[in-house]
Amino acid sequence: RGGSAMPKKGSKKAAPKQEVKEEGDAKVEVKVEEPAEVKPEVKEEEGGAAAASAGVKRERDEEAEVKQEEAKRAAVNLEEDDVDDFAEAGEEEFNVGGRRKAAQRFCPYLDSINRHVLDFDFEKVCSVTNSHLNVYACLVCGRYFQGRARGSAAYFHSLENHHMVFMKLETGRVYCIPDNYEVTDSSLADIKHNLNPTFAKDEVDNFDLKVKYSRGIDGTEYIPGTVGLNNLKDTGYINVIVQALTCVADFRDFFILPENYAHFKSPLVQRFGELVRKMWNPTAFKGQVSPHELFQAISVESNRKYKSDLHSDPAEFMVWFLNSLHRGLGGTTANGSSVIHHVFQGRVKAESKKLTVKKTAAQEDSEEEWLAEEKPFLHLTLDLPATPLYADSLEKNIIPQVPLLNILHKFDGATEHITRGRLSRYQLLKLPRYIIFHIKRFSKNTQFELEKNPTIVSFPIKKLDLRDFVLLSDELKDQVTQYDLVANVCHEGLVTKASYTNEVHDRGTIVKEGVFRAQVLNKSQDQWYQIDDLHIQEILPQVVSISEAYVQIYERSDITQERNKEKAGGG
């Protein structure tokens, strides 16, 4: 057409064409206007082709930069969420993938939350990437996923399964994915409390004063503090020690308040504190707790010495556990440098001298003097008399009995013991607030096989008096010497070489399987309970006194009396 024009060489865009409209029988020519912004044409001149090539390259570079910026904005960082940086800074809105969303109270997907499947006891790792960084829990199915930005495991899980509500396990904040906004509804408070239970100081002070019953969401009744612990294949030795130690009020109260140890970075300290808080949680979804995260910390801290598939000695584990907690709390050799020393540490006078055979009177005159030194202790080991080698008329082994006070004579300052070629004798100097006895029942015979001494130790439940075993100096003459039992770890059945719990065969028949159980006192009720992993039952004090005790924890009587006065005053 006459109005058309050929584009000049080097121009980027051809001139607009004319369009023809037909209206009735007449043809009307309509000229299309050029865009407002038109790049200047390159005139035909020498070097025009090179300039055009440079312009195309520049345009491509600009497009590449734009694409890179978009890729950065849409990139998924699974280890850090930019979202939480905005939220923690106090921003009302945050930006993910270029979209801005404000935190809101109402979420249409809250009805999809299933509290029956929520379990925050296990290790916080993504079920897809197996990473522990930036993990979210799906509140619909209970599974853990990493990240929540576009392309993350949580994002894809939300799209594929239509599960929209997630909680960040590190902070307890709840988000709707993929809409990507924070949910601040008050109905989520119980879930946040189960993730990380917290207690006020007055609540902790009333643990042993007021009886409290709770009910899980499945209808199961339980008593906070007296709950079962899952056995992770063969971790009963950990469970009984944890149950016994949490009966110690000073020790328990310290770990229930996280501000007491928030500045310590030890994973063992942090995980144990979390477990104790969950055991005493009155609004738990279930009446049992899994020590999975604590066991992971124990395994790492002990360099895999304590495993889930190999049973260990509870007394040996208790000593390692208390010393590891002491180090994790910044404890030193100084007295009272941690709560462990404040609660369990006492002092003993140890005397020793070389063992010699006296042959002449001259040798008797040159007898070596006793070397004395003071030593701290966290527990006392008590030796049992040898097991009798004869049987009664019914061909059954006779099980002897011995009073606890008899085997405590090891610490009377006069009874001598032979230890590694030296004579030793001991006497107590300072008694702790809580004293731990380890009754040594297991030893190796000449074939290096583990044997159990079944001797029954008879002991008082209340008013155990240690005055005869304490050297009362002028400055310590007024110290309390009476104690009341609060926890008892006993062993029932026989034992094999290394497992403590395997079946034992006697003349071709299977004998009862050996097992450790914790017998604990609920102080608010003044009721004894026997706990075997998840099984809990009430028992009488008389049953405790005839058990095959292995580890015992006694509370000083003045602490018991003060608590009873508070209970009477509150009543």
Beta strands, then each sheet from edge to edge (+ up, - down):
strand 1: 18-23
strand 2: 26-31
strand 3: 93-96
strand 4: 99-102
strand 5: 135-138
strand 6: 144-146
strand 7: 165-168
strand 8: 174-176
strand 9: 181-183
strand 10: 214-215
strand 11: 221-222
strand 12: 228-229
strand 13: 288-289
strand 14: 346-354
strand 15: 371-377
strand 16: 380-383
strand 17: 401-403
strand 18: 417-419
strand 19: 422-430
strand 20: 434-440
strand 21: 442-444
strand 22: 450-452
strand 23: 456-458
strand 24: 464-465
strand 25: 482-492
strand 26: 504-506
strand 27: 509-511
strand 28: 515-522
strand 29: 527-532
strand 30: 535-539
strand 31: 549-556
sheet 1: 1+ 2-
sheet 2: 3+ 4-
sheet 3: 6+ 5- 7+ 8- 9+
sheet 4: 10+ 11-
sheet 5: 12+ 13+
sheet 6: 15+ 14- 19+ 18-
sheet 7: 16+ 20+ 31- 25+ 24-
sheet 8: 16+ 20+ 31- 25+ 28- 29+ 30-
sheet 9: 17+ 23+
sheet 10: 21+ 22-
sheet 11: 26+ 27-
end
